[in-house]
Amino acid sequence: MVVLTADLKRDELRSWKETRSFFCPQCRSPVHLKVGDIVIPHFAHRKATACRASFSEGESPQHLTGKLLLHQLLSTHSEDAILEPLLKNFTAT
């Protein structure tokens, strides 16, 4: 699993884009690694995807970055820090 964090340099990610393949962790279909100069690097499904779920549950780039930074901070103080998993078919009771 690849998590795009702030410590990854855009040049390194551009190299990955040319030499690696990436897949959605939910539907397993190929995704594009998008690395521009303005928007933060991210993965995107191809246009004709059948994946209806969103790995990030529709969270904004700022929210995702905050979660990743919090995970990095907590990981420096504990070996047990994990990113929250996506709960499929969860129903509140």
Backbone as XML, in Angstrom:
<?xml version="1.0"?>
<chain id="A" units="angstrom">
  <residue number="1" name="MET">
    <atom name="N" x="0.851" y="-1.173" z="0.000"/>
    <atom name="CA" x="0.000" y="0.000" z="0.000"/>
    <atom name="C" x="0.894" y="1.233" z="0.000"/>
  </residue>
  <residue number="2" name="VAL">
    <atom name="N" x="0.594" y="2.163" z="-0.845"/>
    <atom name="CA" x="1.349" y="3.414" z="-0.931"/>
    <atom name="C" x="0.504" y="4.521" z="-0.319"/>
  </residue>
  <residue number="3" name="VAL">
    <atom name="N" x="1.094" y="5.246" z="0.613"/>
    <atom name="CA" x="0.451" y="6.412" z="1.202"/>
    <atom name="C" x="1.295" y="7.617" z="0.822"/>
  </residue>
  <residue number="4" name="LEU">
    <atom name="N" x="0.685" y="8.567" z="0.157"/>
    <atom name="CA" x="1.403" y="9.772" z="-0.265"/>
    <atom name="C" x="1.516" y="10.717" z="0.918"/>
  </residue>
  <residue number="5" name="THR">
    <atom name="N" x="2.734" y="10.912" z="1.382"/>
    <atom name="CA" x="2.979" y="11.780" z="2.533"/>
    <atom name="C" x="3.764" y="13.012" z="2.094"/>
  </residue>
  <residue number="6" name="ALA">
    <atom name="N" x="3.782" y="14.002" z="2.955"/>
    <atom name="CA" x="4.437" y="15.269" z="2.637"/>
    <atom name="C" x="5.953" y="15.132" z="2.455"/>
  </residue>
  <residue number="7" name="ASP">
    <atom name="N" x="6.554" y="14.080" z="3.001"/>
    <atom name="CA" x="8.002" y="13.929" z="2.877"/>
    <atom name="C" x="8.434" y="13.359" z="1.534"/>
  </residue>
  <residue number="8" name="LEU">
    <atom name="N" x="7.498" y="12.907" z="0.706"/>
    <atom name="CA" x="7.830" y="12.415" z="-0.626"/>
    <atom name="C" x="7.975" y="13.602" z="-1.578"/>
  </residue>
  <residue number="9" name="LYS">
    <atom name="N" x="9.084" y="13.665" z="-2.254"/>
    <atom name="CA" x="9.350" y="14.773" z="-3.179"/>
    <atom name="C" x="8.624" y="14.548" z="-4.508"/>
  </residue>
  <residue number="10" name="ARG">
    <atom name="N" x="8.163" y="15.637" z="-5.101"/>
    <atom name="CA" x="7.429" y="15.547" z="-6.369"/>
    <atom name="C" x="8.270" y="14.906" z="-7.467"/>
  </residue>
  <residue number="11" name="ASP">
    <atom name="N" x="9.574" y="15.180" z="-7.505"/>
    <atom name="CA" x="10.430" y="14.566" z="-8.520"/>
    <atom name="C" x="10.456" y="13.048" z="-8.365"/>
  </residue>
  <residue number="12" name="GLU">
    <atom name="N" x="10.507" y="12.583" z="-7.109"/>
    <atom name="CA" x="10.493" y="11.145" z="-6.843"/>
    <atom name="C" x="9.157" y="10.543" z="-7.286"/>
  </residue>
  <residue number="13" name="LEU">
    <atom name="N" x="8.063" y="11.236" z="-6.980"/>
    <atom name="CA" x="6.745" y="10.744" z="-7.378"/>
    <atom name="C" x="6.587" y="10.730" z="-8.893"/>
  </residue>
  <residue number="14" name="ARG">
    <atom name="N" x="7.153" y="11.718" z="-9.577"/>
    <atom name="CA" x="7.091" y="11.739" z="-11.041"/>
    <atom name="C" x="7.845" y="10.546" z="-11.629"/>
  </residue>
  <residue number="15" name="SER">
    <atom name="N" x="8.941" y="10.171" z="-10.990"/>
    <atom name="CA" x="9.686" y="8.987" z="-11.412"/>
    <atom name="C" x="8.841" y="7.726" z="-11.186"/>
  </residue>
  <residue number="16" name="TRP">
    <atom name="N" x="8.187" y="7.646" z="-10.032"/>
    <atom name="CA" x="7.309" y="6.505" z="-9.746"/>
    <atom name="C" x="6.216" y="6.396" z="-10.803"/>
  </residue>
  <residue number="17" name="LYS">
    <atom name="N" x="5.672" y="7.541" z="-11.186"/>
    <atom name="CA" x="4.576" y="7.579" z="-12.150"/>
    <atom name="C" x="4.980" y="6.912" z="-13.461"/>
  </residue>
  <residue number="18" name="GLU">
    <atom name="N" x="6.237" y="7.057" z="-13.827"/>
    <atom name="CA" x="6.735" y="6.497" z="-15.087"/>
    <atom name="C" x="7.164" y="5.033" z="-14.960"/>
  </residue>
  <residue number="19" name="THR">
    <atom name="N" x="7.459" y="4.564" z="-13.756"/>
    <atom name="CA" x="8.061" y="3.242" z="-13.609"/>
    <atom name="C" x="7.234" y="2.244" z="-12.799"/>
  </residue>
  <residue number="20" name="ARG">
    <atom name="N" x="6.144" y="2.675" z="-12.177"/>
    <atom name="CA" x="5.360" y="1.791" z="-11.316"/>
    <atom name="C" x="3.893" y="1.778" z="-11.713"/>
  </residue>
  <residue number="21" name="SER">
    <atom name="N" x="3.208" y="0.738" z="-11.283"/>
    <atom name="CA" x="1.763" y="0.631" z="-11.485"/>
    <atom name="C" x="1.089" y="0.702" z="-10.122"/>
  </residue>
  <residue number="22" name="PHE">
    <atom name="N" x="-0.081" y="1.333" z="-10.076"/>
    <atom name="CA" x="-0.811" y="1.499" z="-8.827"/>
    <atom name="C" x="-2.248" y="1.020" z="-9.008"/>
  </residue>
  <residue number="23" name="PHE">
    <atom name="N" x="-2.821" y="0.488" z="-7.915"/>
    <atom name="CA" x="-4.163" y="-0.068" z="-7.964"/>
    <atom name="C" x="-4.972" y="0.405" z="-6.768"/>
  </residue>
  <residue number="24" name="CYS">
    <atom name="N" x="-6.269" y="0.570" z="-6.966"/>
    <atom name="CA" x="-7.182" y="0.982" z="-5.900"/>
    <atom name="C" x="-7.213" y="-0.101" z="-4.821"/>
  </residue>
  <residue number="25" name="PRO">
    <atom name="N" x="-7.074" y="0.269" z="-3.547"/>
    <atom name="CA" x="-7.117" y="-0.733" z="-2.482"/>
    <atom name="C" x="-8.494" y="-1.354" z="-2.277"/>
  </residue>
  <residue number="26" name="GLN">
    <atom name="N" x="-9.531" y="-0.756" z="-2.850"/>
    <atom name="CA" x="-10.871" y="-1.318" z="-2.695"/>
    <atom name="C" x="-11.277" y="-2.184" z="-3.879"/>
  </residue>
  <residue number="27" name="CYS">
    <atom name="N" x="-11.239" y="-1.615" z="-5.090"/>
    <atom name="CA" x="-11.730" y="-2.351" z="-6.255"/>
    <atom name="C" x="-10.611" y="-3.034" z="-7.032"/>
  </residue>
  <residue number="28" name="ARG">
    <atom name="N" x="-9.363" y="-2.720" z="-6.702"/>
    <atom name="CA" x="-8.171" y="-3.316" z="-7.328"/>
    <atom name="C" x="-7.980" y="-2.911" z="-8.793"/>
  </residue>
  <residue number="29" name="SER">
    <atom name="N" x="-8.727" y="-1.929" z="-9.280"/>
    <atom name="CA" x="-8.534" y="-1.472" z="-10.654"/>
    <atom name="C" x="-7.362" y="-0.491" z="-10.707"/>
  </residue>
  <residue number="30" name="PRO">
    <atom name="N" x="-6.746" y="-0.338" z="-11.877"/>
    <atom name="CA" x="-5.612" y="0.589" z="-11.991"/>
    <atom name="C" x="-6.034" y="2.030" z="-11.698"/>
  </residue>
  <residue number="31" name="VAL">
    <atom name="N" x="-5.139" y="2.773" z="-11.060"/>
    <atom name="CA" x="-5.345" y="4.200" z="-10.809"/>
    <atom name="C" x="-4.144" y="4.978" z="-11.331"/>
  </residue>
  <residue number="32" name="HIS">
    <atom name="N" x="-4.363" y="6.245" z="-11.620"/>
    <atom name="CA" x="-3.293" y="7.148" z="-12.059"/>
    <atom name="C" x="-2.699" y="7.847" z="-10.844"/>
  </residue>
  <residue number="33" name="LEU">
    <atom name="N" x="-1.394" y="8.003" z="-10.831"/>
    <atom name="CA" x="-0.733" y="8.855" z="-9.848"/>
    <atom name="C" x="-0.644" y="10.231" z="-10.483"/>
  </residue>
  <residue number="34" name="LYS">
    <atom name="N" x="-1.295" y="11.207" z="-9.885"/>
    <atom name="CA" x="-1.291" y="12.566" z="-10.427"/>
    <atom name="C" x="-0.343" y="13.420" z="-9.599"/>
  </residue>
  <residue number="35" name="VAL">
    <atom name="N" x="0.644" y="13.995" z="-10.286"/>
    <atom name="CA" x="1.659" y="14.813" z="-9.627"/>
    <atom name="C" x="1.808" y="16.100" z="-10.422"/>
  </residue>
  <residue number="36" name="GLY">
    <atom name="N" x="1.104" y="17.143" z="-9.990"/>
    <atom name="CA" x="1.191" y="18.434" z="-10.652"/>
    <atom name="C" x="1.988" y="19.408" z="-9.802"/>
  </residue>
  <residue number="37" name="ASP">
    <atom name="N" x="1.912" y="20.672" z="-10.169"/>
    <atom name="CA" x="2.655" y="21.696" z="-9.439"/>
    <atom name="C" x="1.794" y="22.454" z="-8.427"/>
  </residue>
  <residue number="38" name="ILE">
    <atom name="N" x="0.480" y="22.335" z="-8.526"/>
    <atom name="CA" x="-0.395" y="23.116" z="-7.651"/>
    <atom name="C" x="-1.123" y="22.226" z="-6.649"/>
  </residue>
  <residue number="39" name="VAL">
    <atom name="N" x="-1.891" y="21.261" z="-7.131"/>
    <atom name="CA" x="-2.670" y="20.371" z="-6.267"/>
    <atom name="C" x="-1.732" y="19.327" z="-5.660"/>
  </residue>
  <residue number="40" name="ILE">
    <atom name="N" x="-2.010" y="18.903" z="-4.422"/>
    <atom name="CA" x="-1.158" y="17.905" z="-3.786"/>
    <atom name="C" x="-1.223" y="16.601" z="-4.587"/>
  </residue>
  <residue number="41" name="PRO">
    <atom name="N" x="-0.131" y="15.851" z="-4.642"/>
    <atom name="CA" x="-0.143" y="14.568" z="-5.358"/>
    <atom name="C" x="-1.236" y="13.657" z="-4.807"/>
  </residue>
  <residue number="42" name="HIS">
    <atom name="N" x="-1.892" y="12.928" z="-5.726"/>
    <atom name="CA" x="-2.979" y="12.045" z="-5.330"/>
    <atom name="C" x="-3.191" y="10.975" z="-6.392"/>
  </residue>
  <residue number="43" name="PHE">
    <atom name="N" x="-3.969" y="9.972" z="-6.032"/>
    <atom name="CA" x="-4.347" y="8.921" z="-6.966"/>
    <atom name="C" x="-5.751" y="9.197" z="-7.465"/>
  </residue>
  <residue number="44" name="ALA">
    <atom name="N" x="-6.027" y="8.798" z="-8.700"/>
    <atom name="CA" x="-7.364" y="8.965" z="-9.265"/>
    <atom name="C" x="-7.709" y="7.745" z="-10.105"/>
  </residue>
  <residue number="45" name="HIS">
    <atom name="N" x="-8.971" y="7.319" z="-9.996"/>
    <atom name="CA" x="-9.442" y="6.240" z="-10.855"/>
    <atom name="C" x="-9.448" y="6.716" z="-12.297"/>
  </residue>
  <residue number="46" name="ARG">
    <atom name="N" x="-9.365" y="5.773" z="-13.197"/>
    <atom name="CA" x="-9.562" y="6.102" z="-14.607"/>
    <atom name="C" x="-11.043" y="6.404" z="-14.794"/>
  </residue>
  <residue number="47" name="LYS">
    <atom name="N" x="-11.384" y="7.087" z="-15.873"/>
    <atom name="CA" x="-12.759" y="7.563" z="-16.056"/>
    <atom name="C" x="-13.797" y="6.451" z="-16.068"/>
  </residue>
  <residue number="48" name="ALA">
    <atom name="N" x="-13.508" y="5.326" z="-16.663"/>
    <atom name="CA" x="-14.509" y="4.266" z="-16.808"/>
    <atom name="C" x="-14.420" y="3.230" z="-15.690"/>
  </residue>
  <residue number="49" name="THR">
    <atom name="N" x="-14.221" y="3.669" z="-14.479"/>
    <atom name="CA" x="-14.092" y="2.727" z="-13.364"/>
    <atom name="C" x="-15.456" y="2.253" z="-12.877"/>
  </residue>
  <residue number="50" name="ALA">
    <atom name="N" x="-15.476" y="1.047" z="-12.355"/>
    <atom name="CA" x="-16.700" y="0.508" z="-11.763"/>
    <atom name="C" x="-16.703" y="0.708" z="-10.250"/>
  </residue>
  <residue number="51" name="CYS">
    <atom name="N" x="-15.629" y="1.255" z="-9.697"/>
    <atom name="CA" x="-15.516" y="1.448" z="-8.252"/>
    <atom name="C" x="-16.458" y="2.564" z="-7.825"/>
  </residue>
  <residue number="52" name="ARG">
    <atom name="N" x="-17.388" y="2.231" z="-6.952"/>
    <atom name="CA" x="-18.357" y="3.213" z="-6.481"/>
    <atom name="C" x="-18.010" y="3.719" z="-5.091"/>
  </residue>
  <residue number="53" name="ALA">
    <atom name="N" x="-17.095" y="3.055" z="-4.428"/>
    <atom name="CA" x="-16.698" y="3.458" z="-3.077"/>
    <atom name="C" x="-15.514" y="4.403" z="-3.174"/>
  </residue>
  <residue number="54" name="SER">
    <atom name="N" x="-15.343" y="5.198" z="-2.177"/>
    <atom name="CA" x="-14.218" y="6.125" z="-2.123"/>
    <atom name="C" x="-13.330" y="5.721" z="-0.968"/>
  </residue>
  <residue number="55" name="PHE">
    <atom name="N" x="-12.055" y="5.450" z="-1.251"/>
    <atom name="CA" x="-11.139" y="5.005" z="-0.204"/>
    <atom name="C" x="-11.039" y="6.046" z="0.903"/>
  </residue>
  <residue number="56" name="SER">
    <atom name="N" x="-11.119" y="7.313" z="0.524"/>
    <atom name="CA" x="-10.993" y="8.359" z="1.525"/>
    <atom name="C" x="-12.351" y="8.878" z="2.001"/>
  </residue>
  <residue number="57" name="GLU">
    <atom name="N" x="-13.408" y="8.204" z="1.610"/>
    <atom name="CA" x="-14.757" y="8.573" z="2.036"/>
    <atom name="C" x="-15.110" y="10.017" z="1.676"/>
  </residue>
  <residue number="58" name="GLY">
    <atom name="N" x="-14.573" y="10.519" z="0.576"/>
    <atom name="CA" x="-14.910" y="11.853" z="0.105"/>
    <atom name="C" x="-14.295" y="12.990" z="0.902"/>
  </residue>
  <residue number="59" name="GLU">
    <atom name="N" x="-13.239" y="12.718" z="1.669"/>
    <atom name="CA" x="-12.612" y="13.748" z="2.488"/>
    <atom name="C" x="-11.779" y="14.698" z="1.623"/>
  </residue>
  <residue number="60" name="SER">
    <atom name="N" x="-11.686" y="15.939" z="2.057"/>
    <atom name="CA" x="-10.933" y="16.948" z="1.308"/>
    <atom name="C" x="-9.430" y="16.645" z="1.378"/>
  </residue>
  <residue number="61" name="PRO">
    <atom name="N" x="-8.654" y="17.177" z="0.432"/>
    <atom name="CA" x="-7.200" y="17.001" z="0.492"/>
    <atom name="C" x="-6.600" y="17.503" z="1.807"/>
  </residue>
  <residue number="62" name="GLN">
    <atom name="N" x="-7.137" y="18.604" z="2.345"/>
    <atom name="CA" x="-6.641" y="19.141" z="3.608"/>
    <atom name="C" x="-6.904" y="18.162" z="4.753"/>
  </residue>
  <residue number="63" name="HIS">
    <atom name="N" x="-8.080" y="17.555" z="4.763"/>
    <atom name="CA" x="-8.432" y="16.602" z="5.810"/>
    <atom name="C" x="-7.533" y="15.363" z="5.729"/>
  </residue>
  <residue number="64" name="LEU">
    <atom name="N" x="-7.318" y="14.853" z="4.511"/>
    <atom name="CA" x="-6.452" y="13.689" z="4.329"/>
    <atom name="C" x="-5.020" y="13.998" z="4.751"/>
  </residue>
  <residue number="65" name="THR">
    <atom name="N" x="-4.540" y="15.182" z="4.396"/>
    <atom name="CA" x="-3.188" y="15.586" z="4.798"/>
    <atom name="C" x="-3.093" y="15.655" z="6.313"/>
  </residue>
  <residue number="66" name="GLY">
    <atom name="N" x="-4.115" y="16.211" z="6.956"/>
    <atom name="CA" x="-4.129" y="16.274" z="8.420"/>
    <atom name="C" x="-4.080" y="14.894" z="9.050"/>
  </residue>
  <residue number="67" name="LYS">
    <atom name="N" x="-4.833" y="13.942" z="8.493"/>
    <atom name="CA" x="-4.812" y="12.579" z="9.012"/>
    <atom name="C" x="-3.422" y="11.955" z="8.857"/>
  </residue>
  <residue number="68" name="LEU">
    <atom name="N" x="-2.795" y="12.188" z="7.703"/>
    <atom name="CA" x="-1.457" y="11.625" z="7.469"/>
    <atom name="C" x="-0.422" y="12.253" z="8.399"/>
  </residue>
  <residue number="69" name="LEU">
    <atom name="N" x="-0.499" y="13.561" z="8.593"/>
    <atom name="CA" x="0.448" y="14.227" z="9.494"/>
    <atom name="C" x="0.259" y="13.754" z="10.930"/>
  </residue>
  <residue number="70" name="LEU">
    <atom name="N" x="-0.991" y="13.582" z="11.347"/>
    <atom name="CA" x="-1.263" y="13.069" z="12.687"/>
    <atom name="C" x="-0.711" y="11.644" z="12.829"/>
  </residue>
  <residue number="71" name="HIS">
    <atom name="N" x="-0.885" y="10.827" z="11.809"/>
    <atom name="CA" x="-0.349" y="9.458" z="11.841"/>
    <atom name="C" x="1.169" y="9.481" z="11.953"/>
  </residue>
  <residue number="72" name="GLN">
    <atom name="N" x="1.830" y="10.352" z="11.191"/>
    <atom name="CA" x="3.294" y="10.455" z="11.257"/>
    <atom name="C" x="3.742" y="10.868" z="12.656"/>
  </residue>
  <residue number="73" name="LEU">
    <atom name="N" x="3.065" y="11.847" z="13.238"/>
    <atom name="CA" x="3.412" y="12.310" z="14.579"/>
    <atom name="C" x="3.244" y="11.187" z="15.599"/>
  </residue>
  <residue number="74" name="LEU">
    <atom name="N" x="2.110" y="10.527" z="15.568"/>
    <atom name="CA" x="1.850" y="9.459" z="16.527"/>
    <atom name="C" x="2.792" y="8.266" z="16.313"/>
  </residue>
  <residue number="75" name="SER">
    <atom name="N" x="3.184" y="8.016" z="15.073"/>
    <atom name="CA" x="4.097" y="6.903" z="14.782"/>
    <atom name="C" x="5.472" y="7.118" z="15.395"/>
  </residue>
  <residue number="76" name="THR">
    <atom name="N" x="5.857" y="8.373" z="15.602"/>
    <atom name="CA" x="7.168" y="8.645" z="16.214"/>
    <atom name="C" x="7.151" y="8.343" z="17.711"/>
  </residue>
  <residue number="77" name="HIS">
    <atom name="N" x="5.966" y="8.258" z="18.288"/>
    <atom name="CA" x="5.835" y="8.022" z="19.726"/>
    <atom name="C" x="5.295" y="6.630" z="20.072"/>
  </residue>
  <residue number="78" name="SER">
    <atom name="N" x="4.829" y="5.911" z="19.063"/>
    <atom name="CA" x="4.238" y="4.602" z="19.320"/>
    <atom name="C" x="4.371" y="3.720" z="18.086"/>
  </residue>
  <residue number="79" name="GLU">
    <atom name="N" x="4.638" y="2.459" z="18.296"/>
    <atom name="CA" x="4.701" y="1.519" z="17.180"/>
    <atom name="C" x="3.312" y="1.049" z="16.777"/>
  </residue>
  <residue number="80" name="ASP">
    <atom name="N" x="2.291" y="1.368" z="17.557"/>
    <atom name="CA" x="0.946" y="0.861" z="17.317"/>
    <atom name="C" x="0.043" y="1.827" z="16.560"/>
  </residue>
  <residue number="81" name="ALA">
    <atom name="N" x="0.556" y="2.954" z="16.095"/>
    <atom name="CA" x="-0.286" y="3.920" z="15.394"/>
    <atom name="C" x="-0.628" y="3.386" z="14.007"/>
  </residue>
  <residue number="82" name="ILE">
    <atom name="N" x="-1.919" y="3.347" z="13.686"/>
    <atom name="CA" x="-2.364" y="2.913" z="12.371"/>
    <atom name="C" x="-3.368" y="3.917" z="11.828"/>
  </residue>
  <residue number="83" name="LEU">
    <atom name="N" x="-3.437" y="4.018" z="10.498"/>
    <atom name="CA" x="-4.456" y="4.852" z="9.883"/>
    <atom name="C" x="-5.795" y="4.153" z="10.021"/>
  </residue>
  <residue number="84" name="GLU">
    <atom name="N" x="-6.863" y="4.939" z="10.152"/>
    <atom name="CA" x="-8.176" y="4.335" z="10.314"/>
    <atom name="C" x="-8.548" y="3.563" z="9.054"/>
  </residue>
  <residue number="85" name="PRO">
    <atom name="N" x="-9.126" y="2.378" z="9.216"/>
    <atom name="CA" x="-9.573" y="1.619" z="8.045"/>
    <atom name="C" x="-10.942" y="2.109" z="7.595"/>
  </residue>
  <residue number="86" name="LEU">
    <atom name="N" x="-11.273" y="1.840" z="6.348"/>
    <atom name="CA" x="-12.602" y="2.140" z="5.836"/>
    <atom name="C" x="-13.510" y="0.978" z="6.227"/>
  </residue>
  <residue number="87" name="LEU">
    <atom name="N" x="-14.612" y="1.269" z="6.883"/>
    <atom name="CA" x="-15.535" y="0.227" z="7.299"/>
    <atom name="C" x="-16.637" y="0.100" z="6.239"/>
  </residue>
  <residue number="88" name="LYS">
    <atom name="N" x="-16.591" y="-0.990" z="5.481"/>
    <atom name="CA" x="-17.614" y="-1.222" z="4.473"/>
    <atom name="C" x="-18.867" y="-1.779" z="5.128"/>
  </residue>
  <residue number="89" name="ASN">
    <atom name="N" x="-20.002" y="-1.397" z="4.593"/>
    <atom name="CA" x="-21.289" y="-1.922" z="5.044"/>
    <atom name="C" x="-21.502" y="-1.752" z="6.533"/>
  </residue>
  <residue number="90" name="PHE">
    <atom name="N" x="-21.007" y="-0.659" z="7.098"/>
    <atom name="CA" x="-21.180" y="-0.405" z="8.527"/>
    <atom name="C" x="-22.520" y="0.269" z="8.753"/>
  </residue>
  <residue number="91" name="THR">
    <atom name="N" x="-23.267" y="-0.226" z="9.711"/>
    <atom name="CA" x="-24.541" y="0.374" z="10.061"/>
    <atom name="C" x="-24.528" y="0.730" z="11.526"/>
  </residue>
  <residue number="92" name="ALA">
    <atom name="N" x="-24.792" y="1.988" z="11.833"/>
    <atom name="CA" x="-24.830" y="2.423" z="13.231"/>
    <atom name="C" x="-26.062" y="1.838" z="13.916"/>
  </residue>
  <residue number="93" name="THR">
    <atom name="N" x="-25.879" y="1.451" z="15.178"/>
    <atom name="CA" x="-27.020" y="0.895" z="15.917"/>
    <atom name="C" x="-27.393" y="1.801" z="17.060"/>
  </residue>
</chain>
